[in-house]
Each structure stands twice: as structure tokens, then as C-alpha cells.
Amino acid sequence: MTKTSNKLKDYKKHRDLIKSTEPLGKSKSKKLKHPIFVIQKHDASHLHYDFRIEIDGVLKSWAIPKGPSTDPSKKRLAIPTDDHPLDYALFEGIIPEGNYGAGTVMVWDLGTYNNLREKNGKPLSMKECYRQGKFEINIDAQKIYGNYALIRTDRKQDEKYQWLLIKMKDEDADARRNPTSTENESILTGRILKEIEKEEK
């Protein structure tokens, strides 16, 4: 078993990938200059936003109930979920009833990111950032962009530590924007959730 396959063990254990149209995680992503960033709007038992960043061959993932904010004063709860395969970044459709995470999935935003953290003038690896429980990244996407911090807290939910997603103060910070309310279309297809649900059935 490869290291990547081992990281996807929980993803595959929780899903019937014969009944669900979700990616099997077999295909490799194209080598990009920068790692993948994606947010998927997910209308499951509760509507939420899945925040995913590429680290060591998989998409590290957090569920954000209220979605990301562009206002530095607003901290968003981020709950860790299973690592996902890289090709999940382009998954848009319906997870059938009876399956883990059943509901409609939209690719709400998509792009790349850069790691901002350094130690002694040298980049700190994303693996080490995860171990320390603190990311600072610059996101290059269409709806969410600029510098964001993702910080692990001491609080737990379902035996997992909760994190906070925070917009850092930079020229892209904007307390007036509310993209989760005003920008409801898929970045890939221009569809809203109801259109995806209707067309994918």
C-alpha cells in the first residue's frame, strides 16, 4: 500500500465507491507549480463548505459550517474530515442517499495556494505546519483570495480538535463582502445547488 493510499484509508472505508459517483482516488493530478486549493459547497444533513488544501498527495479537509469569511474579525469554525483524493477537487454532483455525506456537492471555488510560514528564513513544510496546528497561506482563487490562517484549538468535537479559519489582515480583507451569500454559482459550471441536484439525478 502506498503512502497516499494509506492516507485515503478512512475516505474509502466510509464510502461505497461503487454506489457513489465520488472519485476512487486512483488518478494522479497534474504537477502544478503550486498546490491545489478548493472549497466545495455541500448540501448534506447540514449545509456547509468543505475547505481542502493539497498536502503530501492528498486534500486535507475541514468542514466549515458557515463558510469562509473575508472579514478578519470573523473566525470560522473548521472541523477536520477525512483526507480526500486530489481528483476530488473537481467532483461536482450528488452523493446518493444511504452513503456517507449524502447530498449535493458543488465546486464553489478552486485555485492554488502558497505557504507563507517560515523558520529561520526558510519555508516551513506544510507537514510541519499541520503538526504544529497552524497554517498561514496565500490563496489564489476567484471567490476567496489573499492570506488566510487556519489554527487548531484546544477544543474537541467527536474526538477531533476543532480549528478556526481566519482571514488575515491584508489588502484583500473586506468586511463588506459576503461571498457565501452573494456568490452561489459553481466555479466550474455556473450552476447553483438546486440545478446540480435536478440535472444530476
C-alpha positions in Angstrom: 0.0 0.0 0.0 1.4 3.4 -1.0 1.6 6.3 1.5 -1.1 8.1 -0.4 -3.4 5.0 -0.4 -2.8 4.7 3.3 -3.9 8.3 3.9 -7.1 7.6 2.0 -7.9 4.6 4.1 -10.7 6.4 6.0 -12.0 8.0 2.9 -12.5 4.6 1.2 -13.7 2.9 4.4 -16.6 5.5 4.8 -17.8 5.2 1.2 -19.3 2.7 -1.1 -17.4 3.9 -4.2 -19.5 1.6 -6.4 -22.8 3.2 -5.5 -21.4 6.7 -5.1 -20.0 8.7 -8.1 -17.2 10.2 -5.9 -13.7 9.7 -7.3 -11.9 6.5 -6.5 -8.7 8.3 -5.8 -6.7 6.4 -8.4 -5.8 9.1 -10.9 -2.9 11.4 -10.2 -3.2 15.2 -10.5 -1.1 17.1 -13.0 2.0 18.6 -11.5 1.2 22.2 -10.9 3.5 25.0 -9.8 1.5 25.5 -6.7 -0.7 23.0 -4.6 -4.4 22.8 -5.1 -7.0 24.8 -3.1 -10.7 24.1 -3.3 -13.9 24.8 -1.5 -16.9 22.6 -2.1 -20.4 23.7 -1.1 -22.0 20.6 0.3 -25.8 20.3 1.0 -25.7 17.2 3.2 -27.6 16.7 6.5 -26.5 20.3 7.1 -25.3 22.8 4.5 -21.6 23.5 4.9 -18.5 24.3 3.0 -15.6 21.8 2.6 -12.3 23.6 2.7 -9.5 21.5 1.1 -5.8 22.1 0.6 -3.3 19.8 -1.1 -0.7 18.4 1.3 1.6 15.4 0.6 -0.5 14.0 -2.2 -4.0 14.3 -0.7 -6.5 17.0 0.1 -6.5 17.8 3.8 -10.1 18.7 4.5 -12.2 20.7 7.0 -15.9 21.3 7.1 -16.8 24.9 7.7 -20.5 25.3 8.8 -20.8 29.0 8.0 -18.3 29.0 5.1 -15.2 31.2 4.8 -15.3 34.9 5.6 -13.4 37.9 4.0 -13.7 39.8 7.3 -10.7 39.3 9.6 -12.9 39.9 12.7 -14.9 36.8 12.0 -13.4 33.5 13.0 -15.0 30.4 11.3 -15.2 27.0 13.0 -13.5 24.4 10.9 -14.0 20.7 11.7 -11.4 18.2 10.3 -12.8 15.5 8.0 -11.2 12.6 6.1 -8.3 13.2 3.7 -9.7 13.2 0.1 -8.0 12.2 -3.1 -6.7 15.1 -5.3 -9.2 14.4 -8.1 -12.0 15.1 -5.6 -11.2 18.8 -6.3 -13.2 18.6 -9.5 -16.1 16.5 -8.1 -19.5 18.0 -8.5 -22.7 16.0 -8.3 -24.8 14.0 -6.0 -23.8 11.6 -3.3 -26.7 9.1 -3.2 -28.9 8.6 -0.1 -27.6 6.0 2.3 -24.0 6.9 1.5 -21.6 8.9 3.7 -22.1 12.6 3.2 -25.2 12.1 1.1 -26.3 15.2 -0.7 -25.4 17.7 -3.4 -21.8 18.8 -3.9 -20.7 22.0 -5.8 -17.2 23.2 -6.7 -17.8 26.6 -5.1 -14.2 27.9 -5.6 -11.0 26.5 -7.0 -7.4 27.6 -7.3 -4.0 27.2 -5.8 -2.2 28.4 -2.7 1.3 29.3 -1.3 2.6 28.5 2.1 3.6 31.7 4.0 5.2 30.3 7.1 8.9 30.3 7.5 11.5 29.4 10.1 15.0 31.0 10.1 14.3 32.4 6.7 13.4 29.1 5.1 9.9 27.8 4.2 8.3 25.6 6.9 6.8 22.4 5.3 3.1 22.1 5.3 3.5 18.8 7.1 5.2 20.6 9.9 2.6 23.3 9.9 -0.1 20.7 10.3 1.9 19.1 13.2 2.1 22.5 14.9 -1.6 23.2 14.2 -1.1 26.4 12.3 -1.2 27.3 8.6 -0.8 30.7 7.0 -1.4 30.5 3.3 -1.9 32.9 0.4 -4.9 31.7 -1.7 -5.2 32.4 -5.4 -8.8 31.7 -6.5 -11.8 33.6 -7.7 -14.1 34.0 -4.7 -11.6 33.5 -1.8 -8.2 35.1 -2.2 -5.4 36.7 -0.1 -3.9 35.5 3.1 -5.7 33.1 5.5 -4.8 31.4 8.7 -6.1 28.0 9.8 -5.4 27.4 13.5 -6.0 24.3 15.7 -7.7 25.0 19.0 -7.7 23.0 22.3 -11.4 22.1 21.9 -12.5 18.7 20.6 -15.6 17.6 18.7 -16.1 13.8 18.1 -12.6 13.2 19.3 -11.1 15.6 16.8 -9.6 19.0 17.6 -11.5 22.0 16.2 -9.8 24.5 14.0 -10.5 28.2 13.2 -10.3 29.7 9.7 -9.4 33.4 9.8 -8.9 36.0 7.1 -5.6 37.7 7.8 -5.4 41.5 7.6 -4.2 42.4 4.1 -5.3 44.3 1.0 -7.8 41.6 0.2 -9.6 41.7 3.5 -13.1 43.2 3.1 -15.7 43.3 5.9 -18.3 44.4 3.3 -18.1 41.2 1.2 -20.2 38.2 1.9 -19.4 35.7 -0.9 -21.2 32.8 0.6 -24.5 34.8 0.3 -23.9 36.6 -2.9 -21.8 34.2 -5.0 -23.8 31.0 -5.1 -22.8 29.5 -8.5 -20.4 26.7 -9.3 -17.0 27.9 -10.4 -16.9 25.0 -12.9 -20.4 25.0 -14.4 -22.1 28.2 -13.3 -24.9 26.1 -11.7 -26.5 26.6 -8.3 -27.1 23.7 -5.9 -30.7 23.2 -7.0 -29.7 23.0 -10.7 -27.0 20.4 -9.9 -29.5 18.3 -7.9 -32.0 18.5 -10.7 -29.6 17.8 -13.6 -27.5 15.1 -12.0 -30.5 12.9 -10.9 
